[in-house]
């Protein structure tokens, strides 16, 4: 859930519980599949198991603890985290940071499609270990797939009602989950304390260098830290102190559980995790160390707890995706779409179109991959790219905001570049398993790319004029009773940052063709700030009670309600006796003294007069196609439809220079009729 207030800096049992319930769903459910993915169908030996769990430990230390918990969490924008918050902080330092930001956001959204299927599938497949269920719950069979799809579908269906009720249970459930990881893993370590030598990085080195194709196992090792990027994105929910304190408990639980799984694997009689029928050569059972090491009496409760934890992990990814798209819209990276507030919980949002896309993507993932093991082979590629993009943005943050010495930044960023570069190379091998997934990522990337750059092209042709040159004409028009009154208050939305300027197209709209007479002319500029929660305004009275310019400053995490803002500003001005509501003596307010407000929205369309170059043509045509599919301007800015007049004007980007049409000087013969 997204809270539109600054996170509390206080540390209480309640805030720590909230952090556990919201922040760690993704990374916290990784023990369900990480070691199983590392071992896979390979023969169990010390180099494989100890080397794998050693790499997991050092990955959690460097990638999660040092990079994200210690360093990246410092990059908070008024308490908010995530790729767009980081971009808003550092964008002034380089114009080339747009592409890393788009790539980071794209891959984070892609993660929202594969995390719910792999997490829920891993939990449900645990029923295969319950006595009597092994023939019913078989990974990949119709029943298992049906259960997973049902759970995911119910989760997405209830997004429209909000999560404030079940959200209260997230913290306690995750406390139970991490306590279970700690206790069960610790019990195995007590039995086989020799596993603790896996902390030695030498075992990880042996796996990478001396084990056959050991380097490529980094793709499976990386799964242990896939939730680190989401951890940073959720900074605004709880605050940095609560995250850092709870991470101590979470990391301890994760490491102990991984070690416990390794101890169980090394001391189980079989040489493989997969039991294969020697006659048919068909896998009859696929063992998951996480569930296999559970006490028999606790197996079913552990599966129930695991399923609840995976649902919480999925909910965190879904809510995070809503927040991400909302930020993208407000920073002009995404077309405007419907955003709803499903409950009274402040800041909780629901985006129907994103919900539908994610649900469809998750269902297709389950149907295509069928088992969690198959998903493991495709998981991780998106997140490693997101982490690399964060590292690029973080480089600018350390240099220009924290003002670290360049040599220190080179060392830190270089270390992360080596680690993430290795993970990237290892995950590239997964492309063949996830080729169809690239189409979804390409769609998200191109949507953001087109919307951002086409808007920049569009804005290039925006001409601004000084309002002062037209105040005399506006006064004359306002008092000319020969022209029918258009409205008492006429309001235009302007993109001009300067208090004394407006777009030239607005002046043409007022004076051209049918002049628009009004008592007061308002020009309202909605300014998107680089901070998340700004809500302020200032007023410039360019002519007493006649021409007003308003700048409304809105944070990038706030959904605009422009008409409500405007009416409140008018009330404030009247209350402070700064504005006369014009009860006119001509009788026009005889029957209704209340002023009427009319907003004029000027929309552009692509003129047929254009002769495009290839890139600009594709960008602008795609932009207007996306614009038609998205929300109208009046809905996007929070305007009442009854108070809005929409005017269409053509956008002429590259006018056709030569039509090739010439006058024929020869006398044409008239057409002969029969």
C-alpha positions in Angstrom: 0.0 0.0 0.0 1.2 3.4 -0.9 1.1 6.1 1.8 1.0 9.7 0.7 2.6 11.0 3.9 6.2 11.1 4.7 7.3 7.8 6.4 7.7 8.1 10.1 11.2 8.2 11.5 10.0 6.6 14.7 10.9 3.0 15.5 8.1 1.1 17.2 6.9 -2.4 17.3 4.1 -1.4 14.9 6.4 0.3 12.4 8.7 -2.7 12.4 5.8 -5.0 11.9 4.6 -3.0 9.0 8.1 -3.1 7.4 8.1 -6.9 7.7 4.7 -7.2 6.1 5.3 -4.9 3.2 9.0 -4.8 2.3 10.3 -8.4 2.3 7.6 -10.5 0.5 9.7 -11.0 -2.7 13.2 -11.6 -1.2 11.7 -13.4 1.8 10.1 -16.2 -0.2 13.3 -16.9 -2.2 14.2 -19.9 0.0 11.3 -21.8 -1.6 13.2 -22.2 -4.8 16.8 -20.9 -4.7 18.7 -24.0 -3.5 16.5 -26.3 -5.5 17.4 -24.2 -8.6 21.1 -24.4 -7.8 21.2 -28.2 -7.4 18.5 -29.0 -10.0 19.2 -32.3 -11.7 22.9 -32.3 -10.8 24.6 -34.9 -8.6 24.8 -33.7 -5.0 28.4 -33.0 -3.8 30.2 -30.6 -1.4 31.4 -28.3 -4.2 28.0 -27.8 -5.6 26.0 -27.4 -2.4 28.5 -25.6 -0.2 29.7 -23.5 -3.1 26.1 -22.6 -4.0 25.1 -21.6 -0.5 28.4 -19.7 0.0 27.6 -17.6 -3.1 24.1 -17.0 -1.8 25.5 -15.7 1.5 28.0 -13.3 -0.1 25.4 -12.2 -2.7 23.1 -11.2 0.1 26.0 -9.4 1.8 27.3 -7.4 -1.1 24.2 -7.0 -3.3 21.4 -6.6 -0.8 23.0 -5.5 2.5 25.8 -3.2 1.2 24.3 -1.9 -2.1 20.7 -1.5 -1.2 20.2 -1.5 2.6 23.3 0.5 3.4 23.9 2.6 0.3 20.9 2.9 -2.1 18.4 3.6 0.7 20.3 6.9 1.3 19.0 8.0 -2.1 15.5 8.9 -0.8 13.4 11.7 -2.3 11.6 13.2 0.6 11.4 9.7 2.1 10.5 7.9 -1.2 12.5 5.3 -3.0 12.4 3.6 -6.4 13.9 4.1 -9.8 11.7 7.2 -10.6 12.4 8.8 -7.3 16.1 8.3 -7.9 15.8 9.7 -11.4 13.9 12.8 -10.1 16.9 13.5 -7.9 19.7 13.1 -10.5 18.1 13.9 -13.8 19.5 17.4 -13.8 23.0 16.0 -14.0 22.7 14.3 -17.4 20.2 14.2 -20.2 21.2 10.6 -20.9 19.7 9.1 -17.8 16.3 8.7 -19.4 17.1 5.4 -21.1 18.5 3.7 -17.9 15.4 4.9 -16.1 13.0 3.5 -18.7 14.9 0.2 -18.7 14.8 0.0 -14.9 11.1 0.7 -14.8 10.4 -1.8 -17.6 12.2 -4.6 -16.0 10.6 -3.9 -12.6 7.2 -4.1 -14.2 8.2 -7.4 -15.9 9.1 -8.8 -12.5 5.5 -8.2 -11.4 4.5 -10.8 -14.0 6.8 -13.7 -13.0 7.1 -13.3 -9.2 3.5 -14.3 -8.3 3.6 -17.4 -10.5 6.9 -18.8 -9.3 6.2 -18.0 -5.6 2.7 -19.4 -5.5 3.7 -22.5 -7.7 6.6 -23.3 -5.4 4.3 -23.2 -2.3 1.5 -25.3 -3.8 3.9 -27.8 -5.2 5.0 -28.4 -1.6 1.8 -30.5 -1.2 3.6 -33.1 -3.3 5.7 -33.9 -0.2 2.6 -34.6 1.9 1.9 -38.3 2.3 -0.9 -39.4 0.0 -0.8 -36.2 -2.1 2.2 -37.1 -4.3 -0.1 -38.7 -6.9 -2.6 -35.8 -6.9 -0.4 -32.7 -6.7 2.2 -33.3 -9.4 4.2 -30.3 -10.6 2.8 -29.3 -14.0 -0.4 -31.3 -13.9 -3.8 -29.8 -14.6 -4.9 -29.7 -10.9 -1.7 -27.9 -9.7 -1.9 -25.4 -12.5 -5.6 -24.8 -11.8 -5.0 -24.2 -8.1 -2.2 -21.7 -8.8 -4.2 -19.8 -11.5 -7.2 -19.7 -9.1 -5.2 -18.2 -6.2 -3.6 -15.6 -8.5 -6.9 -14.7 -10.2 -8.6 -14.2 -6.8 -5.7 -12.0 -5.7 -6.0 -9.8 -8.8 -9.8 -9.7 -8.6 -9.7 -8.3 -5.0 -7.3 -5.4 -6.0 -10.3 -3.3 -6.9 -11.6 -3.4 -3.3 -8.3 -2.4 -1.7 -6.2 -4.4 0.7 -6.7 -2.4 3.9 -8.4 -5.3 5.7 -6.1 -8.2 4.8 -3.1 -5.8 4.9 -3.3 -5.7 8.7 -2.4 -9.4 8.7 0.6 -9.0 6.5 3.1 -8.2 9.3 2.1 -11.0 11.7 2.1 -13.6 8.9 5.6 -12.5 7.8 6.8 -12.7 11.4 5.5 -16.3 11.5 7.1 -17.0 8.1 10.6 -15.7 9.0 10.5 -17.3 12.4 9.7 -20.6 10.7 12.7 -20.1 8.3 14.9 -19.4 11.3 13.8 -22.3 13.5 13.6 -25.0 10.9 16.9 -24.0 9.3 18.6 -23.7 12.7 17.4 -27.2 13.7 19.2 -28.7 10.6 22.4 -26.7 11.4 22.4 -28.1 15.0 22.2 -31.6 13.6 25.0 -31.0 11.1 27.1 -28.0 12.2 29.8 -28.8 9.6 27.7 -26.9 7.1 28.8 -23.6 8.7 32.1 -23.9 6.8 30.1 -22.9 3.7 30.5 -19.3 4.9 34.1 -19.5 3.6 34.1 -17.8 0.2 36.6 -20.4 -1.0 33.7 -22.8 -1.6 32.0 -20.2 -3.8 35.3 -19.7 -5.7 35.6 -23.5 -6.2 32.1 -23.7 -7.7 32.7 -20.8 -10.1 36.2 -21.9 -11.3 36.5 -25.6 -10.9 33.0 -27.0 -11.1 31.9 -27.9 -14.6 29.8 -24.9 -16.0 29.8 -23.6 -12.4 29.8 -20.0 -13.6 26.4 -20.4 -15.2 24.9 -21.4 -11.8 25.1 -17.7 -10.9 21.8 -17.4 -12.8 20.3 -19.6 -10.0 22.2 -17.9 -7.2 21.0 -14.5 -8.3 17.4 -15.6 -7.4 18.3 -15.1 -3.7 18.4 -11.2 -4.1 15.7 -10.6 -6.7 13.6 -8.7 -4.1 16.3 -6.2 -3.3 15.2 -3.7 -6.0 11.6 -3.9 -4.6 13.0 -3.3 -1.2 14.3 0.1 -2.3 11.1 0.9 -4.2 9.1 0.4 -1.0 11.2 2.8 1.1 8.4 5.3 1.4 6.1 2.8 3.2 8.2 2.5 6.3 11.3 4.6 6.4 15.0 3.8 6.2 15.5 3.0 10.0 12.7 0.5 10.1 14.0 -1.3 7.0 17.5 -1.5 8.3 16.5 -2.8 11.7 14.1 -5.5 10.4 16.7 -6.5 7.7 18.9 -7.9 10.5 16.2 -10.3 11.5 15.2 -11.1 7.9 18.8 -11.7 6.7 19.5 -13.9 9.7 16.4 -16.0 9.0 17.3 -16.3 5.3 20.9 -17.3 5.8 20.1 -19.8 8.5 17.4 -21.4 6.3 19.7 -21.6 3.3 22.4 -23.2 5.5 19.8 -25.6 7.0 18.7 -26.6 3.5 22.3 -27.2 2.5 22.8 -29.4 5.6 19.7 -31.4 4.8 20.8 -31.9 1.1 24.3 -33.1 2.1 23.0 -35.7 4.5 20.1 -37.2 2.6 20.6 -40.7 1.2 19.8 -40.0 -2.5 22.4 -38.5 -4.8 19.9 -36.4 -6.7 16.9 -34.2 -5.8 14.9 -35.8 -8.6 13.8 -39.4 -8.2 13.6 -41.0 -11.6 11.8 -44.3 -12.4 14.7 -46.5 -13.7 12.3 -48.3 -16.1 10.3 -45.4 -17.6 13.0 -42.8 -17.1 10.2 -40.4 -15.9 10.6 -38.2 -12.9 8.3 -39.6 -10.3 9.1 -37.1 -7.6 10.9 -33.7 -7.5 12.2 -33.0 -4.0 12.3 -29.4 -2.7 14.8 -29.2 0.2 12.7 -26.4 1.8 9.7 -28.7 2.4 11.6 -32.0 2.7 13.5 -30.8 5.8 10.3 -29.9 7.6 9.2 -32.2 10.4 6.5 -34.5 9.1 3.8 -33.2 11.5 4.5 -29.6 10.5 4.6 -30.1 6.7 1.0 -29.2 6.0 1.1 -26.1 8.2 4.3 -25.0 6.6 2.7 -25.2 3.2 -0.2 -23.1 4.4 2.2 -20.5 5.8 4.3 -20.5 2.7 1.3 -20.0 0.5 0.2 -17.0 2.6 3.7 -15.6 2.4 3.8 -15.9 -1.4 0.4 -14.2 -1.7 1.8 -11.3 0.4 4.9 -11.3 -1.9 2.6 -11.1 -4.9 0.5 -8.3 -3.4 3.6 -6.3 -2.8 4.7 -6.6 -6.4 1.2 -5.7 -7.7 0.9 -2.6 -5.4 4.4 -1.7 -6.4 3.5 -1.9 -10.1 0.5 0.4 -9.6 2.8 2.9 -7.8 5.4 2.6 -10.6 2.9 3.3 -13.4 1.4 6.2 -11.4 4.8 7.8 -11.0 5.6 7.1 -14.7 2.4 9.0 -15.7 3.2 11.9 -13.5 6.7 12.2 -14.8 5.5 11.9 -18.4 6.8 8.4 -19.1 3.4 6.7 -19.5 0.1 7.5 -21.2 -2.6 8.7 -18.8 -4.8 5.8 -17.7 -7.6 5.5 -15.1 -6.4 5.6 -11.5 -8.8 4.8 -8.7 -8.6 4.9 -4.9 -10.4 1.7 -3.9 -10.6 2.4 -0.2 -10.3 5.2 2.4 -6.7 4.3 3.1 -4.8 7.4 2.1 -2.8 6.9 -1.1 -3.8 3.4 -1.9 -4.4 3.3 -5.7 -5.7 0.8 -8.2 -5.1 1.0 -11.9 -7.5 -1.3 -13.8 -5.6 -1.5 -17.0 -2.3 -2.5 -15.2 -4.2 -5.0 -13.1 -5.6 -6.7 -16.2 -2.2 -6.8 -18.0 -0.5 -8.2 -14.9 -3.2 -10.8 -14.4 -3.2 -12.0 -18.0 0.6 -12.1 -18.0 0.7 -14.2 -14.8 -1.8 -16.6 -16.1 0.1 -17.1 -19.3 3.3 -17.6 -17.4 1.7 -20.4 -15.4 0.2 -22.1 -18.4 3.4 -21.8 -20.5 6.0 -22.8 -17.9 3.6 -25.2 -15.8 6.1 -25.8 -13.0 8.2 -23.6 -10.7 11.3 -25.3 -11.9 10.7 -24.2 -15.4 10.1 -20.6 -14.2 13.4 -20.7 -12.3 15.1 -21.1 -15.7 13.5 -17.9 -16.9 13.6 -15.8 -13.7 16.2 -13.2 -12.8 17.1 -11.7 -16.2 14.8 -8.7 -15.8 15.8 -7.9 -12.3 19.6 -8.0 -13.0 19.0 -5.3 -15.7 16.9 -3.2 -13.2 19.8 -3.4 -10.7 22.4 -2.4 -13.3 20.2 0.6 -14.2 19.9 1.6 -10.5 23.7 1.4 -10.3 24.1 3.8 -13.2 21.7 6.3 -11.5 23.4 5.7 -8.1 26.7 6.7 -9.6 25.4 10.2 -10.2 23.8 10.3 -6.8 27.1 9.5 -5.0 29.0 12.0 -7.1 26.7 15.0 -7.2 24.4 14.7 -4.2 26.5 13.0 -1.6 29.6 14.6 -3.2 31.8 11.6 -2.6 35.4 11.6 -3.9 35.5 10.2 -7.4 38.0 7.5 -6.5 35.6 6.1 -3.9 32.7 6.2 -6.3 34.8 4.4 -8.9 35.7 1.6 -6.4 32.1 1.2 -5.2 30.4 1.3 -8.6 33.2 -0.8 -10.1 32.6 -3.5 -7.5 28.8 -3.6 -8.2 29.5 -3.5 -11.9 31.7 -6.6 -11.6 29.1 -8.5 -9.5 26.1 -7.4 -11.6 28.0 -7.9 -14.9 28.7 -11.5 -13.9 25.0 -12.0 -12.9 24.0 -10.5 -16.2 26.2 -12.8 -18.3 25.0 -15.8 -16.4 21.3 -14.7 -16.9 21.7 -14.1 -20.6 21.7 -17.8 -21.0 18.0 -17.7 -19.8 16.9 -15.7 -22.8 16.2 -18.9 -24.8 13.8 -20.0 -22.0 12.0 -16.7 -21.9 12.0 -15.4 -25.4 8.2 -14.8 -25.4 8.7 -12.7 -22.3 10.8 -10.2 -24.3 7.7 -9.1 -26.2 6.1 -7.9 -23.0 9.2 -6.0 -22.0 9.6 -4.5 -25.4 6.0 -3.3 -25.3 6.6 -1.6 -21.9 9.9 -0.1 -23.0 8.6 1.3 -26.3 5.5 2.7 -24.6 7.7 4.7 -22.2 10.2 5.6 -24.9 7.6 6.8 -27.4 5.6 8.8 -24.8 8.6 10.6 -23.3 10.4 11.5 -26.6 7.2 12.3 -28.6 6.1 14.7 -25.9 9.5 16.4 -26.2 9.0 16.8 -29.9 5.5 18.0 -29.3 6.7 20.6 -26.8 9.3 21.9 -29.3 6.5 23.5 -31.3 4.9 25.3 -28.3 5.2 29.1 -28.6 4.8 31.3 -25.5 3.7 34.9 -25.4 3.7 37.6 -22.7 0.2 38.0 -21.3 0.8 41.7 -20.7 0.6 42.4 -24.4 -3.0 41.2 -24.4 -4.4 42.5 -21.1 -6.0 45.6 -22.7 -7.7 43.4 -25.3 -8.9 41.0 -22.7 -10.4 43.9 -20.7 -12.1 45.3 -23.8 -13.5 41.8 -24.7 -14.7 41.2 -21.1 -16.8 44.5 -21.1 -18.1 44.2 -24.6 -21.8 43.4 -24.1 -22.4 43.0 -27.8 -20.6 39.6 -27.6 -22.5 36.8 -25.8 -20.8 35.8 -22.5 -19.0 32.5 -22.7 -18.7 32.1 -19.0 -18.2 34.0 -15.8 -14.8 32.4 -15.2 -12.9 31.1 -18.2 -10.0 28.8 -17.2 -7.2 27.5 -19.5 -4.6 24.9 -18.5 -1.2 26.2 -19.4 2.3 24.6 -19.6 4.1 27.9 -19.2 6.4 27.9 -16.1 6.8 31.7 -16.3 4.2 33.6 -14.3 3.7 36.2 -17.1 3.5 33.9 -20.1 1.0 31.5 -21.7 0.8 29.6 -24.9 0.1 31.4 -28.2 -2.6 28.9 -29.0 -4.5 30.0 -25.9 -4.6 33.6 -27.1 -5.9 32.4 -30.5 -8.5 30.3 -28.7 -9.8 33.4 -26.9 -9.8 35.9 -29.8 -10.1 33.9 -33.0 -13.3 33.0 -34.8 -15.9 33.3 -31.9 -14.3 35.4 -29.2 -14.8 34.1 -25.7 -16.1 36.8 -23.3 -15.7 36.2 -19.6 -15.6 38.2 -16.4 -12.3 36.7 -15.3 -9.7 35.0 -17.3 -7.6 32.4 -15.5 -4.5 30.6 -16.7 -3.6 27.6 -14.5 -0.2 25.9 -14.7 0.1 22.4 -13.1 3.8 22.1 -12.1 5.1 18.5 -11.5 7.8 18.8 -8.9 10.7 16.4 -8.4 9.5 15.8 -4.8 6.8 13.2 -4.1 4.2 15.0 -2.0 4.4 18.8 -2.8 1.0 20.6 -2.7 1.2 24.4 -2.9 0.2 27.2 -5.1 0.9 30.9 -5.9 -1.3 33.5 -7.6 -0.3 36.4 -9.9 -2.9 39.0 -10.5 -2.0 40.5 -13.9 -5.0 42.7 -14.0 -7.3 43.5 -11.0 -10.1 40.9 -10.8 -9.7 40.3 -14.5 -6.6 38.3 -15.5 -5.1 35.8 -13.1 -2.2 33.3 -13.4 -2.0 30.4 -11.0 0.8 27.9 -10.5 -0.1 24.7 -8.7 2.8 22.7 -7.5 2.0 18.9 -7.3 4.4 16.1 -6.3 4.9 13.2 -8.7 3.1 10.7 -6.4 -0.1 12.7 -6.2 -3.0 12.2 -8.6 -4.2 15.7 -9.7 -7.7 17.0 -9.0 -7.3 20.3 -10.8 -10.9 21.5 -10.7 -11.1 21.0 -6.9 -7.8 22.7 -6.4 -8.9 25.7 -8.5 -12.2 26.1 -6.7 -10.5 26.0 -3.3 -8.0 28.7 -4.5 -11.0 30.9 -5.6 -12.6 30.4 -2.2 -9.3 31.4 -0.5 -9.0 34.5 -2.6 -12.6 35.6 -1.9 -12.2 34.8 1.8 -9.1 37.0 1.9 -10.9 39.7 -0.1 -8.4 39.4 -3.0 -11.1 38.6 -5.5 -14.5 40.0 -6.4 -16.9 37.3 -7.8 -18.5 39.8 -10.1 -22.2 40.2 -9.2 -22.7 42.3 -12.4 -25.2 45.2 -12.6 -26.3 44.1 -16.1 -28.7 41.5 -14.7 -26.7 38.5 -15.8 -26.5 37.2 -12.3 -30.1 38.1 -11.3 -31.4 34.5 -11.2 -28.2 32.8 -10.0 -25.5 34.7 -8.2 -23.2 31.7 -8.2 -20.3 32.1 -10.7 -19.9 29.5 -13.4 -16.6 28.0 -14.3 -15.7 26.8 -17.8 -12.4 25.0 -18.5 -11.1 25.0 -22.0 -8.9 22.0 -22.9 -6.9 22.4 -26.2 -6.0 19.0 -27.7 -3.7 18.5 -30.6 -4.1 16.1 -33.5 -1.6 15.1 -36.1 -2.3 17.2 -39.2 -2.4 15.6 -42.7 -0.1 18.5 -43.9 2.9 16.8 -42.3 5.8 15.2 -44.3 7.7 13.2 -41.7 11.2 11.8 -41.4 11.0 8.1 -40.4 11.9 8.4 -36.7 9.7 11.4 -36.0 6.9 10.0 -38.0 6.9 6.7 -36.1 7.2 8.5 -32.7 4.4 11.0 -33.3 2.0 8.5 -34.9 2.6 6.1 -32.0 2.2 8.9 -29.5 -1.2 10.0 -30.8 -2.3 6.3 -31.0 -1.4 5.8 -27.3 -3.0 9.1 -26.5 -6.3 8.0 -28.1 -6.1 4.7 -26.1 -5.5 6.5 -22.8 -7.5 9.0 -20.7 -8.7 12.3 -22.1 -7.1 15.4 -20.7 -10.2 16.4 -18.8 -10.3 13.1 -16.9 -6.5 13.0 -16.5 -6.4 16.4 -14.9 -9.5 15.8 -12.7 -12.0 18.1 -14.5 -15.8 17.7 -14.4 -17.0 16.9 -17.9 -19.9 19.3 -17.7 -17.5 22.2 -17.0 -15.1 21.4 -19.9 -15.0 22.6 -23.6 -12.5 20.7 -25.8 -10.9 22.4 -28.8 -9.0 20.5 -31.4 -6.0 22.1 -33.2 -3.7 20.5 -35.8 0.0 19.8 -35.1 2.1 20.6 -38.1 5.5 19.2 -37.5 7.1 19.1 -40.9 4.9 20.8 -43.5 4.9 19.3 -47.0 7.1 21.6 -49.0 6.1 20.7 -52.5 2.7 19.2 -53.5 3.6 18.8 -57.2 0.2 20.3 -58.2 0.4 22.5 -61.3 -2.1 24.4 -63.3 -2.9 23.0 -66.7 -2.9 25.8 -69.2 -4.4 23.7 -72.0 -8.1 23.8 -72.7 -9.7 20.6 -71.5 -12.5 19.0 -73.6 -15.8 18.9 -71.8 -17.2 15.5 -70.8 -19.6 14.3 -73.4 -22.8 12.8 -72.2 -24.6 10.0 -74.1 
